[in-house]
Amino acid sequence: PDLAAFESLVRGHAPKFFYGIPNSQNPSGRTYSEGKRRAVAEILEGTDTVFYEDDAFGELFFDGKPRPPVKRHLPKQTVISGSFSKIVAPGMRIGWIYAPAPVLRQFNVAKQAADLHSNFLCQVILHRYLATHDLDAHVARVSAVYGRHCRLMCDLLDDLMPPGTTHTNPEGGMFMTAALPDGVSSMEVFREGVHEGVAVLPGVPFYVDGGGEDTIRLNFSAAGEEEIAEGMHRLARVVRKLA
Amino acid sequence: PDLAAFESLVRGHAPKFFYGIPNSQNPSGRTYSEGKRRAVAEILEGTDTVFYEDDAFGELFFDGKPRPPVKRHLPKQTVISGSFSKIVAPGMRIGWIYAPAPVLRQFNVAKQAADLHSNFLCQVILHRYLATHDLDAHVARVSAVYGRHCRLMCDLLDDLMPPGTTHTNPEGGMFMTAALPDGVSSMEVFREGVHEGVAVLPGVPFYVDGGGEDTIRLNFSAAGEEEIAEGMHRLARVVRKLA
């Protein structure tokens, strides 16, 4: 985040709640630096704001080194949650939460009112998987593959897209954001892309009050390297046509 | 529901939403008569109120005959939902919803924002179970057992409890409500019951604005007939002590 703007919002509005994704943010793939982590914690320390640290992507760093969570700098005010969706199987819909005891008690009541409890059978299956498999080795394999995919996609964006295209350089996760040349609309790229058989997500739905018209989110986790190469060639054709 | 009070609430407040359980309501086990179903539909017809018909227990009638849903009398304004929790396995957390198309579109967006989607693995397991097993035969077996349990529990309430105790007479479901003799507190019965190894749920949490201090919810689905008999003897001792 823009630290000056963030500090002024926290001081001016005393929000109850700040939601952030410090690791490989969706949609940009951006990661807070260690300095930003400390600064965010310092701004929030002692306020009534709870920091909700969404860490769905925290294990998927291409260099294999998880970053220390913001919670480490702000233990009493931070709720951190993660998911087995990105590292084991998305269809199980099982995640975890780590929060100060009073928050956790309230959370349990709210969750019970919302859904009684999480799917029990898949919790047992997941527990068995975790007890009998080396999850760290699996995560390391997956992260290495995603890292190769990400580098390939970045290189192809640099090589194939018309001048004025920029992109983030994720250190982990599954997504990156590309900014299109002046005057190219992400919604048009989305619509034309679908006709060419390449799917991108316009940035617009990621902004609550406007923005993102010139950005697209690209996913590098699911497709293989040949598909990524073919997709980037198709996407470059679409953007060149509209530029 | 009290039809006059219900009509006056609907006319006076034009609620967006009315939530009801016409079949074997939790906690009372009460079922709307066919006349009440028609009357509720007539009161709501043409208003802006959506009737949310929670039908979690609709298959579990002891006589094996599901009642026609209120939705049949009010098809355009009724959302009806059911659950596999009461007839297949609660731990799967899988249910269904049947709603007018515009409601369903909104519901799908809201559900996707809330939880992305339901557990996929257990949907596949459930689909397989439904395709290869006779669910109706299973439901008939379960309903017959619950019916026997319910009759046993009613008989024991009549035989063992002190004068002034009354109870509902469910036609289906898993629950009944008993009203305690004057001056006996359901919270005290709950606390004393736990010491005697018998668990009942006080009626209090089922009332949003007071009430239920003299009622307890009894569950007849999980325990076997011997356990029910033992439990009712213990409960009667507790209530006699407090009466």
Interface residues (C-beta under 8 A of the other chain):
Chain A: A89 P90 G91 M92 R93 D115 L116 H117 S118 N119 F120 L121 C122 I125
Chain B: A89 P90 G91 M92 R93 D115 L116 H117 S118 N119 F120 L121 C122 I125
